[in-house]
Amino acid sequence: MLLVSLPFSVLPPFFCFNPIGRVFALILCYRKRMKLLFLFASTFLATTSSAITEWREGTRLPTAVSHAVAAEMDGKLYVMSGKVGQGLRNFFEQYDLQNDGWRPLTPLPVNISQYAIAAGTGRVFVTGGRENNTARLTADFWIYAPDTAVWLELGSLPSARADHASYFDGNRLFIFGGIGRDAAVVQSFSPTTGKWSNWKNRMPVPVSAAAFARRGDELIFAGGIDERGRSVKAVQAFHLKKGTWRQLPALPLAASGGALAVIDGSLHFAGGFSPANKQVLQSHNRLVGQRWQRQGALPGGGRHRMAYFGNDNHFVLIGGAIGGGFYAFFTASDRVSIFTP
């Protein structure tokens, strides 16, 4: 703690040579110390309070889920989890972002997990995954219609993949990364023609369990697990119209299973698992220029593999695992944490 007093040499002569003046000088110095101490404490408390109040808690999940994905459509989040474990069940519910409430939906009719979800034009798309009974990769392709609460199977993907990312841009459904033969290949599906296409430029660092978010015409991927099973720091951006890739400043730590959002034009990365530190991360970082800067930490400890969504007003984290590795399946969270800038 910094306390500052003025030396007698900088005081007027009255305060230096007159005994009474010296008493007044000591009083002035004491008061200055107290004022500085008060300002220091006020600044510290304001900063700490600001870091804490950036995050608030939403209505908890009806059940804890250790591995969840989400897609937003018309102000509603469609949250899914097919990861089974101690006390867990398959999960598909709708979260109302404005009213902070949950509504159960018709569950996916197959027993799979590690799939990807996307939504748009009144439909929810679920692609790929693993069969829970055999751990085998699947090429399943499902569509859900909220207006009729019905699931329909749309054939299959060009090849099986799991733990990948998917995004619907209004015209095409994209899939990126994951685990599988074509993990490096960017593929898209046209609902109009019913056909799949391969894009020319492959993912520079093919990853599974990456966090992703859209900014402008780019879809940005942060972290993940590479083809050798190592977590990476890479942040890579795909241009949805040009089909080109570029690199952005790397994350502070190699991590997988984090959450990414674009808030006021800036990238925010939260949570994740760091194998190097053997730690589930509680950190929240924002990309400012070419550097990531630490923000207020996640409330209630670290999490990874959570469902998430972000826009200019909110960054929402849902469920996820508190423990890493083997313990992830048994440390599911039911928390809903909301960051408001």
C-alpha positions in Angstrom: 0.0 0.0 0.0 1.4 3.4 -1.0 1.5 6.2 1.6 3.0 9.5 0.6 4.1 12.4 2.8 5.7 15.7 1.8 9.3 16.3 3.0 9.8 19.4 5.2 12.1 20.8 2.6 9.3 21.5 0.2 7.1 23.2 2.8 7.0 27.0 3.3 9.5 28.4 5.9 6.8 28.9 8.5 6.3 25.1 8.6 10.0 24.3 8.6 11.4 26.5 11.4 8.4 27.3 13.6 7.6 24.6 16.2 3.9 25.3 15.8 4.4 25.2 12.0 6.0 21.8 12.3 2.9 20.5 14.2 0.7 21.8 11.4 2.9 20.2 8.8 2.6 16.8 10.5 -1.2 17.2 10.6 -1.2 18.1 6.9 1.0 15.1 6.1 -1.2 12.8 8.1 -4.4 14.1 6.4 -2.7 13.6 3.0 -1.8 10.0 4.0 -5.4 9.3 5.0 -6.8 10.9 1.9 -4.5 8.8 -0.3 -5.4 5.7 1.7 -9.1 6.5 1.2 -8.7 7.0 -2.5 -6.6 3.8 -2.8 -9.3 1.8 -0.9 -12.1 3.3 -2.9 -10.4 2.5 -6.2 -9.6 -1.0 -5.1 -13.2 -1.7 -4.0 -14.7 -0.1 -7.1 -12.4 -2.2 -9.4 -13.2 -5.4 -7.4 -16.9 -4.7 -7.3 -16.9 -4.0 -11.1 -15.2 -7.3 -11.8 -17.7 -9.2 -9.7 -20.8 -7.5 -10.9 -20.0 -8.0 -14.6 -21.2 -11.6 -14.1 -24.6 -12.5 -12.7 -26.5 -15.8 -12.3 -29.5 -16.8 -14.4 -32.1 -19.5 -13.7 -30.3 -22.8 -13.2 -30.6 -25.7 -15.6 -33.4 -28.2 -14.7 -30.6 -30.8 -14.5 -26.8 -30.6 -14.5 -25.0 -31.4 -17.8 -21.3 -32.0 -18.2 -21.1 -31.4 -21.9 -23.6 -29.2 -23.7 -24.0 -27.3 -26.9 -26.4 -24.4 -27.9 -27.7 -22.5 -30.9 -29.7 -19.3 -30.9 -32.8 -18.5 -32.9 -35.3 -15.7 -32.5 -34.1 -14.8 -29.0 -34.3 -18.4 -27.7 -31.3 -20.8 -27.0 -31.7 -24.4 -27.9 -29.5 -26.3 -25.5 -28.6 -29.9 -25.9 -26.5 -32.6 -24.1 -26.2 -36.2 -25.0 -23.4 -36.9 -22.6 -24.5 -39.6 -20.1 -22.8 -40.2 -16.8 -23.4 -40.3 -13.1 -27.0 -39.0 -12.6 -27.1 -37.4 -16.0 -29.7 -37.8 -18.8 -30.1 -36.7 -22.4 -31.2 -33.1 -22.4 -32.9 -30.8 -24.9 -34.6 -27.6 -23.6 -35.2 -24.1 -24.7 -33.8 -21.1 -22.7 -35.6 -17.8 -23.1 -32.8 -15.1 -23.1 -35.2 -12.3 -22.2 -37.3 -13.9 -19.6 -34.6 -16.2 -18.1 -36.7 -19.4 -18.1 -36.6 -23.0 -19.4 -39.0 -25.0 -21.4 -38.5 -28.8 -22.2 -38.5 -29.9 -25.8 -38.8 -33.3 -27.6 -35.5 -35.2 -27.0 -33.4 -36.4 -29.9 -34.5 -39.9 -30.8 -31.0 -41.4 -30.9 -28.5 -42.1 -28.1 -25.5 -40.0 -29.3 -23.3 -37.3 -27.9 -20.5 -34.9 -29.0 -22.6 -33.7 -31.9 -22.8 -30.1 -33.1 -25.9 -27.9 -33.2 -26.9 -24.9 -35.4 -30.2 -23.1 -36.0 -31.9 -20.8 -38.4 -35.0 -20.3 -40.7 -37.1 -22.0 -38.1 -35.1 -25.2 -37.9 -32.5 -26.7 -35.5 -29.8 -28.9 -37.2 -27.8 -31.6 -35.4 -24.9 -33.2 -37.1 -22.5 -36.1 -36.4 -21.5 -37.3 -32.9 -20.6 -40.5 -31.2 -22.8 -43.4 -30.3 -23.0 -43.6 -26.5 -23.1 -47.4 -26.5 -20.1 -48.1 -28.8 -18.2 -44.7 -28.9 -18.3 -45.1 -32.7 -18.4 -41.9 -34.8 -21.6 -41.3 -36.6 -22.6 -39.3 -39.8 -26.2 -38.7 -38.5 -27.9 -35.6 -39.7 -31.1 -34.5 -37.9 -33.4 -31.6 -38.2 -35.9 -30.4 -35.5 -38.9 -28.2 -36.2 -39.9 -26.3 -33.0 -43.4 -25.5 -34.5 -44.3 -29.2 -34.7 -41.9 -30.5 -32.0 -40.8 -33.2 -34.5 -37.4 -34.6 -35.4 -36.6 -35.7 -38.9 -33.5 -37.5 -40.2 -32.0 -35.8 -43.3 -29.7 -38.6 -44.5 -26.1 -38.4 -43.5 -23.0 -36.3 -43.6 -20.3 -36.9 -46.3 -18.3 -38.6 -43.5 -18.6 -39.2 -39.8 -17.3 -36.7 -37.4 -17.7 -35.7 -33.8 -16.8 -32.9 -31.4 -16.9 -30.5 -34.3 -18.5 -27.0 -34.9 -21.5 -26.1 -37.0 -23.0 -22.8 -38.1 -26.0 -21.8 -40.3 -25.5 -18.5 -42.1 -29.0 -18.2 -43.5 -28.3 -20.1 -46.7 -25.9 -22.9 -45.8 -25.1 -25.1 -42.9 -21.3 -25.3 -42.3 -19.3 -27.9 -40.4 -15.7 -27.4 -39.2 -13.1 -29.5 -37.5 -13.8 -32.2 -35.0 -12.7 -35.8 -35.0 -12.9 -37.8 -38.1 -11.5 -38.5 -41.6 -12.4 -35.1 -43.0 -11.8 -33.0 -39.9 -9.6 -30.6 -41.9 -12.2 -30.2 -44.6 -14.8 -27.4 -44.5 -18.1 -28.7 -45.7 -21.5 -27.0 -46.2 -25.0 -28.2 -46.9 -27.6 -26.3 -48.9 -31.2 -26.9 -47.7 -32.4 -25.7 -51.1 -30.6 -28.4 -53.1 -30.1 -30.9 -50.4 -26.4 -31.3 -51.4 -23.1 -31.1 -49.6 -20.1 -29.2 -50.9 -16.4 -29.2 -49.9 -14.6 -25.9 -49.7 -11.1 -25.5 -51.2 -9.2 -24.1 -48.3 -8.8 -26.5 -45.4 -8.7 -25.6 -41.7 -5.1 -24.5 -41.0 -5.1 -26.2 -37.6 -7.8 -28.8 -37.6 -9.3 -28.9 -34.0 -12.0 -30.5 -32.0 -13.7 -29.0 -28.9 -12.9 -25.4 -30.2 -14.9 -22.4 -29.1 -16.3 -20.3 -32.0 -18.3 -17.1 -32.7 -19.2 -15.0 -35.7 -17.8 -11.5 -36.2 -18.9 -9.8 -39.4 -18.4 -12.2 -42.3 -15.9 -14.3 -40.3 -16.4 -17.3 -38.1 -13.6 -17.4 -35.5 -12.4 -20.5 -33.7 -10.3 -20.3 -30.5 -8.3 -23.1 -28.9 -9.3 -26.8 -29.2 -7.6 -30.1 -29.5 -5.4 -30.9 -32.6 -5.1 -34.1 -34.5 -2.3 -35.3 -32.1 -4.5 -34.8 -29.1 -2.8 -31.7 -27.8 -4.6 -28.5 -26.8 -3.7 -25.4 -28.8 -3.6 -21.7 -28.5 -4.5 -21.0 -32.1 -7.2 -18.5 -33.0 -8.2 -18.9 -36.7 -10.9 -17.1 -38.7 -12.8 -18.4 -41.7 -14.4 -15.9 -44.2 -17.9 -17.2 -44.9 -18.1 -15.6 -48.3 -14.5 -15.9 -49.6 -13.7 -19.3 -48.0 -10.3 -18.0 -46.8 -8.5 -18.4 -43.5 -6.4 -16.1 -41.4 -4.7 -16.2 -38.0 -5.5 -14.0 -35.1 -3.5 -13.5 -31.8 -3.1 -16.7 -30.0 -4.8 -17.4 -26.6 -2.8 -16.8 -23.4 -2.9 -20.6 -22.7 -3.6 -23.6 -24.8 -7.1 -24.7 -23.9 -10.1 -26.7 -25.2 -13.8 -26.6 -24.4 -13.9 -22.9 -23.7 -16.5 -20.3 -24.8 -16.1 -17.5 -27.3 -18.3 -14.4 -27.9 -18.2 -11.1 -29.7 -19.2 -8.2 -27.5 -19.1 -4.7 -28.8 -16.8 -6.0 -31.6 -14.3 -7.5 -29.2 -13.6 -11.2 -28.8 -14.1 -12.6 -25.3 -12.8 -16.1 -24.4 -14.0 -17.7 -21.1 -13.3 -21.0 -19.3 -11.8 -24.1 -20.9 -9.5 -26.8 -19.8 -5.7 -26.4 -19.8 -3.8 -29.8 -19.9 -0.5 -28.1 -19.3 -1.7 -26.7 -16.0 -4.0 -29.7 -15.4 -6.6 -27.1 -14.6 -10.2 -26.1 -15.5 -9.9 -22.4 -16.2 -11.8 -19.7 -14.4 -10.3 -17.0 -16.5 -12.1 -14.6 -18.8 -10.0 -12.7 -21.4 -10.8 -10.1 -24.0 -8.8 -9.4 -27.2 -7.7 -5.8 -27.3 -5.7 -4.9 -30.3 -3.1 -7.7 -30.6 -3.2 -8.8 -26.9 -5.5 -10.7 -24.7 -6.4 -8.9 -21.5 -7.7 -10.5 -18.4 -11.3 -9.6 -17.3 -13.4 -10.5 -14.3 -13.1 -14.2 -13.5 -16.0 -16.6 -13.9 -18.3 -16.8 -10.9 -18.2 -20.0 -8.9 -15.0 -21.4 -10.3 -13.8 -22.7 -13.6 -15.9 -24.6 -16.2 -15.4 -26.2 -19.6 -17.5 -28.0 -22.2 -20.4 -25.7 -21.5 -23.1 -24.4 -23.9 -22.7 -20.7 -24.6 -24.0 -17.8 -26.6 -22.9 -14.2 -27.1 -24.1 -11.0 -28.6 -23.5 -7.3 -28.0 -25.6 -7.4 -24.8 -24.9 -10.8 -23.2 -22.3 -13.6 -22.9 -24.2 -16.6 -21.5 -22.5 -19.8 -20.2 -24.7 -22.8 -19.5 -23.8 -26.0 -17.6 -20.5 -27.7 -18.4 -18.0 -29.7 -16.3 -16.2 -28.4 -13.2 -13.6 -31.2 -13.2 -11.1 -32.0 -15.9 -10.3 -35.3 -17.8 -12.0 -38.4 -16.4 -13.7 -36.3 -13.7 -15.6 -34.2 -16.3 -18.4 -36.7 -16.6 -19.0 -36.7 -12.8 -18.7 -33.0 -12.1 -21.6 -31.6 -14.2 -22.8 -28.1 -13.5 -26.3 -26.6 -13.6 -25.2 -23.0 -13.4 -26.2 -20.3 -15.9 -23.8 -17.4 -15.8 -24.5 -14.2 -17.7 -21.9 -11.5 -18.5 -23.2 -8.0 -19.3 -20.7 -5.4 -20.5 
